[in-house]
Amino acid sequence: MNVAELRKALEGVDPKAQVVVSRETETMEFFEVTDASLRTGTPMRTSTGRAGFRFEKEGTAAWFFISVEEA
């Protein structure tokens, strides 16, 4: 999802609505959004192949990060 798609999804939502992130594995987990910011860096893969991001002031990419905390 990019920022334009996120904005479109939020159109018409009550500005006072609580924002919660959910993740379903064997159980449903809920997280509260604690921060959101645009960061620069370099996308990468870890040694196990998982997606990663190296935060660098002069990085090649700008990603919008949403920080969450278990609810």
URNORHU-V760448 format. One record per pair of residues at least 6 apart in sequence whose C-alpha atoms are under 6 Angstrom apart, sorted by sequence separation. I is the first residue (numbers start at 0). J is the second residue. If there is no record, write none. Layout:
[[I J] [I J]]
This chain:
[[22 28] [44 50] [21 28] [44 51] [21 29] [43 51] [20 29] [42 51] [43 52] [20 30] [42 52] [19 30] [41 52] [19 31] [41 53] [40 53] [40 54] [40 55] [39 55] [39 56] [41 58] [40 58] [41 59] [39 58] [40 59] [41 60] [40 60] [39 60] [39 61] [38 61] [38 62] [37 62] [37 63] [36 63] [36 64] [35 64] [35 65] [34 65] [34 66] [33 66] [32 66] [33 67] [32 67] [31 67] [30 67] [31 68] [30 68] [30 69] [31 70] [30 70] [29 70]]
